[in-house]
Amino acid sequence: MMNCYQMNSRRGFIRKAVGLTALTVGSSILATAHPIDAFVPAPIPKQKLTLEINGKQMDLMVDIRSTVLDLLREQLGMTGTKKGCAMGDCGACMIHINGNRTNACLSLAVYNEGNKITTIEGLAKGEELHPMQAAFLKHDSFQCGYCTSGQIMSAVACLKEGKAKNREEIKDYMKRNICRCGSYQNIVDAIEEVQKSGAKI
């Protein structure tokens, strides 16, 4: 039977052995570790892109993963176009590409070489509002306003495509734009007024 001195001696030996083992293993791991640079991800490639945005030609270097929405908001600071669902369901990011309404969140920027893009910032002429913008104000066609830019871009396209012959046709065309505040009646009122006015859009 071991006395207390023998037990303490044995414990000290075990502690030293474990410490030496840990030191040896740790040194081995450090010696074989990969340099930090090996874990740095490769830079995302960029591509040259020429676009006409709101009548102005732009030569850009664009992250190949960027959507048109990302390009407008994050690279160009044009935040009038809103980011909603990022899945093409809510219509908050609606713009016009070559005259056609398009969900900016679904269109990769690099696929739009040479295209003409119009955003909500490009509708007004200086201080003069576009007729659709003025009609939305007149009819209180928004509450929180988050969806409004997309609603207006769709409304303009609705008239340009001749899809505003009556209220039911307008409602059907505007289904791709969601208003969480429920201002649909006023939105249709605004579109109907501009259609009846014969204003140039």
KAWO-V853890 format. One record per run of one state. SS is the DSSP state (H for helix, E for strand, - for the rest). FROM is the first residue (numbers start at 1). LEN is the number of residues. If there is no record, write none. Layout:
ss=[SS	SS]
from=[FROM	FROM]
len=[LEN	LEN]
This chain:
ss=[-	H	-	H	-	E	-	E	-	E	H	-	E	-	E	H	-	E	H	-	E	-	H	-	E	-	E	-	H	-	H	-	H	-	H	-]
from=[1	4	33	36	40	46	54	56	64	67	68	76	94	98	100	104	107	108	109	113	116	119	120	123	125	126	128	129	131	139	148	161	167	177	184	198]
len=[3	29	3	4	6	8	2	8	3	1	8	18	4	2	4	3	1	1	4	3	3	1	3	2	1	2	1	2	8	9	13	6	10	7	14	4]
